[in-house]
Amino acid sequence: MNRELSWLEFNQRVLEQAEDRSVPLLERAKFLAISGSNLDEFMMVRVGGLKLQFDRNAMVRDAAGLTVSQQINAVSSRVHEMVARQYDLLRDVLEPQLAAAEIRRVKVSDCSDRAREVADQRFHSDVSAVLSPHAITHDRPFPLLQGLGVHLCVRLRALPEKKPQADASDEAATESDPPVESASESSASSKASTKGTRSTKGASKTGTGKTGAAPSKKAKTAATSDAKSDSASESEEGDSWQFAVIPLGRSVPRLVSMPSERGHDYILLEDLVTHYVEDFFPGREVMECVAFRITRNADVELQEDGAADLVDGMEEVLESRRLSRVVRLEYSAAASDHVVSFLSEVMQLTNQDLYPIDGPMDLSYLFTLHGLEGFDSLRDEAWVPQAHPSIDPAEGLFTTIAKGDVLLVHPYERFDPIVRLVEEAAVDPDVLAIKQVLYRTSRRSPIVAALMRAAERGKYVSVIVELKARFDEARNIEWAREMEQAGVQVIYGIRGLKTHAKVCIIVRREPQGIVRYLHFGTGNYNEATANLYSDVSLLTCNDTLGADATTFFNAVTGASQPLQLQLLAAAPITLRKRILDLIEAE
């Protein structure tokens, strides 16, 4: 079984949730967004890894007997098929149903006069002040674009070349004789006139093209009929156009709300900018404006043997990802051959890497629609996590745990007790030390804040921060530095391994002696995702588990082999065998 193709079938099942008519409409939109974000990560990591492997040794075979080249071909075919299915669903089913439910994606040209005034004001006050075009010339190379961001490629009529100064006799002849157009000038003038009658201000050409289909020569020519009719005269002229790129960035919201009598109308940022694109190029003729998106290889890992400092090494990895090769180009299916050829050539892409999209790129905007207020009937009924019957909010958690172990099942039961445990430990004068492993946290983590507060109060706080948590590396580096400044002892895991354990040890002085209060979990210390993902937490002060947890923690921080654990099992030493033994027993 090939793992890449197997994963794609998993994502197909997510997409099928979006296709399920029994699922509420906005939940279907959310599942479509999830399938899109899943596919983004797959392209960055799995396809990026296959590309690297192809460069190293294309003839290596996987467990299914496929060479790297065969895997790349099979994955490309399956992904193109999946993308086509995603956009068929969005275009033909979800958007019409959302519109019927009064959630409408509109364009400026379709808006009322009042809405157009709002769009004009939004663009000129909020958007044009932020965005900047980047013209591509001989002395201005193609810009370094952010992966997974939506950008615009603008094709402009080339400026006329400056002609040499004419002598006096030529000038006299020019003044006395009537002007005569050359054939090429006539063609260009005719073309400019044609364009003026067929497009609204800044509007990109419209056309059809099958979303996600591998762009064969026929599919790639997804431009409009006027672009096709111009191809002959343009080829006679040579390079009669120039290109520019407008990165849309992330500081301006992708969804621009518009006034409407009922429901919710919105314009996508790329559509708003496209409508006013000529404002960025005064005095120039805009021939085409095309939305596109690139995906960069993120399968760049830290070479730990050669990294003297793990933090510096990981920062180099993050920089390498920013500069890494492009593995996928998504572009509007209405794009002309000229734009597609320009983008694919500058990024050195093959047909397998090209994805014409008949709809909005980057389906993550559907997450925003899912969160709209006033449309509760289009969502699943909200599940409010329940309080655990053994936990009394008026009683300290140390007292509660001392009475007996507490097992919590998230998201059906609240994650609050785990956050509260660390917060209580931070201010409890009898707590001597806190030891914790952090793999992924929330953006404004109350647990990290409590750990820093504990260190500032003089407690012994040790935290293992896993720098290699994919796509959370930058956040973990930032948290690690802030905690170090607060006095927390930060350890960066083990070279060659990821520390994926979720454990917190709180050492407390009590009348009977030192007691270790523990939290073990299957999920991250992230109070936001704990409301979504199914996980289990155990709160205990069991002596044997406390001794095992301390042994494990100190083995990681001390980079040593752990002693024999009595109740716990840890990879890569005993966990695999323990699980296989348990399976065999069943």
C-alpha positions in Angstrom: 0.0 0.0 0.0 1.4 3.4 -1.0 1.2 5.8 1.9 0.6 8.9 -0.3 -2.3 7.4 -2.2 -3.7 6.0 1.0 -3.6 9.4 2.6 -5.5 10.9 -0.4 -8.2 8.3 0.1 -8.5 9.5 3.7 -8.9 13.1 2.4 -11.5 11.8 0.0 -13.6 10.7 3.0 -13.4 14.2 4.4 -14.6 15.6 1.1 -17.4 13.1 1.1 -18.6 14.7 4.4 -18.9 17.9 2.4 -20.9 16.1 -0.2 -23.3 14.5 2.3 -26.7 16.2 1.9 -27.7 15.2 5.5 -25.0 17.4 6.9 -26.0 21.1 7.6 -24.9 23.5 4.8 -22.3 25.5 6.7 -20.8 22.3 8.1 -20.5 21.0 4.5 -18.7 24.2 3.6 -16.4 23.7 6.6 -15.6 20.1 5.6 -14.7 21.3 2.1 -12.4 23.9 3.6 -10.8 21.1 5.8 -10.3 18.9 2.7 -8.6 21.9 1.0 -6.3 22.7 3.9 -5.4 19.0 4.3 -4.5 19.0 0.6 -2.3 22.1 1.0 -0.3 20.4 3.7 -0.1 17.2 1.7 1.3 19.1 -1.3 3.9 20.9 0.9 5.1 17.9 2.8 4.4 14.6 0.9 4.7 15.9 -2.7 7.6 18.1 -1.7 9.3 15.1 -0.2 8.7 13.0 -3.3 10.3 15.8 -5.4 13.4 15.8 -3.2 13.5 12.0 -3.4 13.3 12.1 -7.2 16.3 14.4 -7.3 18.3 12.0 -5.1 17.3 8.6 -6.5 14.3 8.3 -8.8 14.5 4.5 -9.0 13.9 3.8 -5.3 10.7 1.8 -4.8 8.2 2.1 -2.0 6.5 -0.7 -0.1 3.9 -1.0 -2.9 6.7 -1.5 -5.5 6.3 2.0 -7.1 9.2 4.0 -8.2 9.4 7.7 -7.2 8.4 8.7 -10.7 5.4 6.4 -10.7 4.3 7.8 -7.3 4.6 11.4 -8.5 2.5 10.5 -11.6 -0.1 8.6 -9.6 -0.4 11.3 -6.9 -0.7 14.1 -9.5 -3.5 12.3 -11.3 -5.4 11.6 -8.1 -5.0 15.2 -6.8 -6.2 16.7 -10.1 -9.2 14.4 -9.8 -9.9 15.5 -6.2 -9.5 19.2 -6.9 -12.0 18.9 -9.8 -14.5 17.2 -7.5 -13.9 19.9 -4.8 -14.8 22.7 -7.2 -17.7 20.9 -8.9 -19.2 20.7 -5.4 -18.5 24.3 -4.5 -19.6 25.8 -7.9 -22.6 23.6 -8.6 -24.0 22.8 -5.1 -22.7 24.7 -2.2 -22.6 28.2 -3.6 -26.1 28.1 -5.1 -27.4 26.7 -1.8 -25.6 29.3 0.3 -27.0 32.0 -2.0 -30.5 30.6 -1.4 -29.7 30.8 2.3 -28.7 34.5 1.8 -25.0 34.0 2.0 -23.8 35.4 -1.3 -20.4 35.8 -3.0 -20.8 38.9 -5.3 -18.7 40.9 -7.7 -18.6 44.7 -7.8 -20.1 44.8 -11.3 -23.2 43.0 -10.0 -23.7 45.2 -6.9 -26.2 47.9 -6.4 -25.1 51.6 -6.6 -24.9 51.8 -2.8 -22.8 48.6 -2.6 -20.5 49.9 -5.4 -19.9 53.1 -3.4 -18.9 51.0 -0.4 -16.7 48.8 -2.5 -15.0 51.9 -4.0 -14.5 53.3 -0.5 -13.1 50.1 0.8 -10.6 49.7 -2.0 -9.3 53.2 -2.0 -9.2 53.6 1.8 -8.3 50.1 3.0 -6.8 48.1 0.2 -4.8 50.3 -2.2 -3.0 51.9 0.7 -1.6 48.5 1.7 -0.9 46.7 -1.6 1.8 47.4 -4.0 2.3 46.1 -7.6 5.6 44.6 -8.6 6.5 45.1 -12.3 8.7 42.4 -13.8 11.5 43.8 -15.9 15.1 43.0 -16.7 16.3 44.8 -13.6 13.3 43.8 -11.5 13.2 40.0 -11.3 10.2 37.9 -10.2 9.5 38.6 -6.5 9.8 36.0 -3.8 6.2 35.2 -3.1 4.7 33.7 0.1 3.5 30.2 -0.2 -0.3 29.5 0.0 -1.1 33.2 -0.4 -3.3 34.5 -3.2 -1.6 36.8 -5.7 -2.6 38.5 -8.9 -0.6 38.3 -12.2 -1.3 41.3 -14.4 -0.5 41.3 -18.1 0.0 44.8 -19.5 0.4 46.3 -22.9 4.1 46.9 -23.4 5.2 50.5 -23.4 6.4 51.7 -26.9 10.1 51.7 -27.4 11.7 55.1 -27.7 12.5 55.8 -31.4 15.8 57.5 -32.4 15.7 61.3 -33.0 14.6 61.9 -36.6 16.6 64.4 -38.8 15.2 67.6 -40.2 14.3 66.1 -43.6 12.4 63.3 -42.0 10.5 65.8 -39.7 9.6 67.9 -42.8 8.3 64.8 -44.6 6.3 63.8 -41.5 4.7 67.2 -41.2 3.7 67.4 -44.9 2.5 63.8 -45.4 -0.6 62.3 -44.0 0.1 59.6 -41.3 0.1 56.0 -42.5 -0.3 53.1 -40.0 2.0 50.1 -40.4 0.3 46.7 -40.4 1.5 45.8 -36.9 0.5 49.2 -35.5 -2.9 48.8 -37.1 -3.3 45.4 -35.6 -2.3 46.7 -32.1 -4.7 49.6 -32.4 -7.5 47.3 -33.5 -6.7 45.0 -30.6 -6.8 47.8 -28.1 -10.1 49.0 -29.4 -11.5 45.4 -29.2 -10.4 45.1 -25.6 -12.0 48.4 -24.7 -15.4 47.2 -25.9 -15.3 43.8 -24.1 -14.1 44.4 -20.6 -15.3 46.5 -17.6 -12.9 48.5 -15.5 -10.0 46.2 -14.5 -12.1 43.1 -15.0 -10.2 40.0 -15.9 -11.3 37.9 -18.8 -13.8 35.2 -18.1 -13.8 31.8 -19.6 -14.3 28.2 -18.9 -11.8 25.5 -18.0 -12.2 22.3 -16.0 -11.0 22.8 -12.5 -8.2 20.5 -11.4 -7.8 18.8 -14.8 -4.2 18.3 -15.7 -3.6 21.2 -18.1 -3.0 19.6 -21.4 -2.5 22.1 -24.3 -6.3 22.3 -24.7 -7.0 22.7 -21.0 -4.3 25.2 -20.5 -5.8 27.4 -23.2 -8.5 28.5 -20.8 -8.7 32.1 -22.0 -11.5 33.9 -23.6 -12.3 34.0 -27.3 -11.0 37.5 -27.6 -7.6 36.4 -26.2 -7.6 33.5 -28.8 -8.4 35.9 -31.6 -5.6 38.1 -30.6 -2.9 35.4 -30.5 -2.0 35.7 -34.2 -1.4 39.5 -34.1 0.4 39.2 -30.8 2.8 36.6 -32.1 3.5 39.0 -35.0 4.3 41.8 -32.6 6.6 39.6 -30.4 6.7 40.4 -26.7 4.1 43.2 -26.9 3.2 42.9 -23.2 4.7 43.1 -19.8 3.9 41.4 -16.5 3.4 42.6 -13.0 2.5 40.8 -9.7 0.3 42.1 -6.9 0.8 40.0 -3.7 -2.4 40.3 -1.7 -0.7 39.4 1.6 -2.5 38.5 4.8 -3.0 41.9 6.5 -6.1 42.8 4.5 -9.0 40.4 5.2 -9.8 38.0 2.4 -13.6 38.5 2.7 -14.9 42.1 2.3 -18.4 42.4 3.7 -20.9 44.3 1.5 -24.2 46.0 2.4 -27.3 44.0 1.7 -31.0 44.2 2.5 -31.0 40.6 3.9 -28.4 38.0 4.7 -24.7 38.4 4.1 -23.0 39.6 0.9 -19.3 39.5 0.5 -16.6 40.1 -2.1 -13.3 38.2 -2.2 -10.3 40.5 -2.0 -8.9 39.2 -5.3 -12.1 40.1 -7.0 -12.2 43.5 -5.5 -8.6 44.3 -6.5 -9.2 42.9 -10.0 -12.1 45.2 -10.5 -9.9 48.2 -9.7 -6.6 46.9 -11.0 -6.1 49.7 -13.5 -5.8 52.1 -10.6 -2.4 50.5 -9.9 -1.2 51.1 -13.4 -2.2 54.6 -14.5 -1.6 55.3 -18.2 -1.2 51.5 -18.9 -3.6 49.2 -20.7 -4.4 46.2 -18.5 -4.9 43.2 -20.8 -5.5 40.5 -18.2 -5.6 40.0 -14.4 -5.3 36.5 -13.1 -5.5 35.2 -9.5 -2.9 32.5 -8.7 -1.4 30.7 -5.7 1.8 28.8 -5.2 2.7 26.0 -2.8 6.3 25.6 -1.7 8.1 22.5 -0.6 7.9 22.3 3.2 9.7 19.0 3.6 12.9 20.7 4.7 14.1 19.1 7.9 16.8 20.1 10.4 20.1 18.4 9.8 20.6 18.0 13.6 24.1 16.4 13.3 25.4 19.5 11.7 23.5 22.0 13.8 25.5 23.4 16.6 22.4 25.1 18.1 18.9 23.7 17.6 17.2 27.1 17.7 19.5 28.6 15.1 19.3 25.4 13.0 15.5 25.5 13.1 15.4 29.2 12.1 17.5 28.2 9.1 15.0 25.5 8.2 12.2 28.1 8.4 14.1 30.4 6.1 14.8 27.5 3.7 11.1 26.8 3.5 10.4 30.4 2.6 12.9 30.1 -0.2 12.1 26.5 -1.3 11.1 25.4 -4.7 7.5 25.7 -5.9 5.7 22.3 -6.2 2.2 23.5 -7.2 0.8 26.4 -9.1 -2.9 27.1 -8.9 -4.3 29.7 -11.3 -7.7 30.9 -12.6 -9.0 28.6 -15.3 -9.7 31.8 -17.3 -6.0 32.6 -17.6 -4.5 32.9 -21.1 -1.6 30.8 -22.4 0.6 33.8 -22.0 0.1 34.1 -18.3 0.3 30.3 -17.6 3.5 30.0 -19.7 5.0 33.0 -17.9 4.3 31.7 -14.4 5.2 28.1 -15.1 8.5 29.1 -16.8 9.6 31.5 -14.1 8.9 28.8 -11.5 10.3 25.9 -13.6 7.1 23.8 -13.4 5.8 21.0 -15.5 2.3 20.2 -16.5 1.9 17.9 -13.5 2.4 20.9 -11.2 -0.3 23.1 -12.8 -3.8 23.3 -11.5 -6.4 25.4 -13.3 -9.1 26.4 -10.8 -12.6 27.3 -11.8 -13.5 29.1 -8.7 -12.0 30.9 -5.7 -8.5 29.7 -4.8 -7.7 28.8 -1.2 -10.9 27.2 0.2 -9.9 28.3 3.8 -12.2 31.4 3.4 -15.1 28.9 3.9 -14.0 28.7 7.6 -14.9 32.4 7.9 -18.3 31.7 6.4 -18.9 28.9 8.9 -18.4 31.3 11.7 -20.9 33.9 10.5 -23.4 35.1 13.1 -27.1 34.7 12.5 -27.0 31.4 10.6 -27.2 28.8 13.4 -29.8 26.7 11.5 -27.1 26.0 8.9 -24.7 24.5 11.5 -24.6 21.5 13.8 -26.1 22.2 17.2 -23.3 23.5 19.4 -22.0 20.9 21.9 -21.1 22.6 25.2 -18.3 20.6 27.0 -19.6 19.3 30.3 -18.1 19.7 33.8 -16.7 16.5 35.3 -18.9 15.4 38.2 -15.8 14.9 40.5 -14.5 18.4 40.0 -15.9 21.1 42.3 -15.1 24.6 41.0 -15.0 25.8 44.6 -12.4 23.2 45.6 -8.7 23.3 44.8 -7.6 20.8 42.2 -4.9 19.4 44.4 -7.6 18.4 47.0 -9.7 16.9 44.2 -6.9 14.8 42.7 -5.8 13.7 46.2 -9.2 12.1 46.6 -8.8 9.9 43.5 -7.8 9.9 39.8 -9.9 11.9 37.4 -10.3 10.8 33.8 -11.5 13.4 31.3 -12.7 12.7 27.8 -12.4 15.8 25.5 -14.1 17.6 23.9 -17.2 16.2 25.6 -15.7 17.2 29.0 -14.0 20.5 29.7 -10.3 21.1 29.2 -10.5 23.9 31.8 -9.2 21.7 34.7 -5.9 21.1 33.0 -5.4 24.9 32.5 -6.6 25.5 36.0 -4.2 23.0 37.5 -1.1 24.8 36.0 -2.5 28.2 37.0 -3.1 27.0 40.6 0.3 25.5 40.8 1.9 28.8 39.6 0.6 30.7 42.7 0.5 27.9 45.3 3.2 28.6 47.9 3.6 24.9 48.5 4.4 24.0 44.9 8.2 23.6 44.5 8.6 22.7 40.8 6.7 22.3 37.6 7.9 20.1 34.7 6.1 20.0 31.4 6.4 19.0 27.8 5.0 21.4 25.2 4.5 20.2 21.7 1.8 22.6 20.3 0.1 25.4 22.1 -2.5 28.1 21.3 -1.5 31.6 20.1 -2.1 33.2 23.5 -1.6 30.2 25.7 -2.7 30.5 29.3 -0.6 27.5 30.2 2.6 29.2 28.9 1.6 32.4 30.8 1.1 30.4 34.0 4.5 28.7 33.6 6.2 32.1 33.2 4.3 33.4 36.2 5.5 30.4 38.3 9.1 31.0 37.3 8.9 34.7 38.2 7.6 33.7 41.6 10.7 31.7 42.2 9.5 28.1 41.5 11.7 25.6 39.7 10.1 25.4 36.2 11.5 23.2 33.5 9.9 22.9 30.1 10.7 20.7 27.1 9.8 22.6 24.0 9.7 20.5 20.8 11.1 22.7 18.1 10.4 20.2 15.4 6.5 20.4 15.7 5.8 20.9 12.0 4.4 24.3 11.0 4.5 25.4 14.7 8.3 25.8 14.8 8.3 29.6 14.7 5.7 29.9 17.5 7.5 27.4 19.7 10.8 29.3 19.2 9.0 32.5 20.2 7.4 30.9 23.3 10.8 29.3 24.3 12.6 32.7 24.2 9.8 34.4 26.2 9.9 31.7 28.8 13.7 31.8 29.1 13.5 35.5 29.7 11.0 34.8 32.5 13.3 32.4 34.2 12.0 29.1 32.9 14.6 26.4 32.2 13.9 25.5 28.5 15.2 22.3 26.9 14.8 21.6 23.2 14.1 17.9 23.1 16.4 15.2 21.8 18.5 15.2 18.6 17.1 12.8 16.0 13.7 12.3 17.8 10.6 14.3 18.4 9.4 14.6 22.0 5.7 14.1 21.5 4.7 13.2 25.1 2.0 15.2 26.8 2.9 15.2 30.5 2.9 17.7 33.3 4.5 17.1 36.7 3.8 19.3 39.7 6.0 18.8 42.7 4.2 19.9 45.9 5.3 20.0 49.6 2.6 18.6 51.8 2.5 17.5 55.6 3.2 13.9 54.7 6.1 14.8 52.4 6.6 15.5 48.7 3.7 14.6 46.4 3.8 14.7 42.6 0.6 15.7 40.9 0.4 14.6 37.3 -1.4 15.2 34.0 -1.1 12.7 31.1 -2.9 13.5 27.9 -3.2 12.3 24.3 -3.8 15.9 23.0 -1.7 19.0 23.0 -1.8 21.7 25.7 -4.0 23.8 23.5 -7.3 24.9 25.0 -8.6 25.9 21.6 -8.1 22.6 19.8 -9.3 20.7 22.9 -12.8 21.9 22.0 -12.5 20.1 18.6 -10.3 17.0 18.9 -11.1 13.7 20.7 -8.6 13.2 23.4 -8.2 11.8 26.9 -6.7 13.3 30.0 -5.7 11.7 33.3 -5.2 13.7 36.5 -3.5 11.6 39.2 -1.0 11.7 42.1 -0.2 8.0 41.9 3.3 7.5 43.3 4.5 4.9 40.8 3.3 7.0 37.8 4.9 10.0 39.4 8.3 8.2 39.7 8.0 7.0 36.1 7.1 10.4 34.8 10.1 12.0 36.6 12.4 9.3 35.2 11.2 9.9 31.7 11.4 13.7 32.0 14.9 13.7 33.4 16.1 11.2 30.7 14.9 13.6 28.0 16.4 16.7 29.7 19.6 14.9 30.6 19.9 13.2 27.2 20.4 9.8 28.8 18.8 6.4 28.6 15.8 6.1 31.1 15.8 3.5 33.8 13.2 0.8 33.7 9.7 2.3 33.9 7.2 0.4 35.9 3.8 1.5 34.5 4.7 3.9 31.6 6.1 2.9 28.3 8.1 5.3 26.1 9.2 5.2 22.4 11.5 4.3 20.9 12.4 1.9 23.7 9.4 0.0 25.0 6.2 1.6 23.6 6.0 -0.4 20.4 6.5 -3.7 22.1 3.9 -2.8 24.8 1.3 -1.9 22.2 1.9 -5.1 20.1 1.7 -7.2 23.3 -1.6 -5.6 24.2 -3.0 -6.2 20.7 -1.9 -9.8 20.8 -3.6 -10.2 24.2 -6.9 -9.0 22.7 
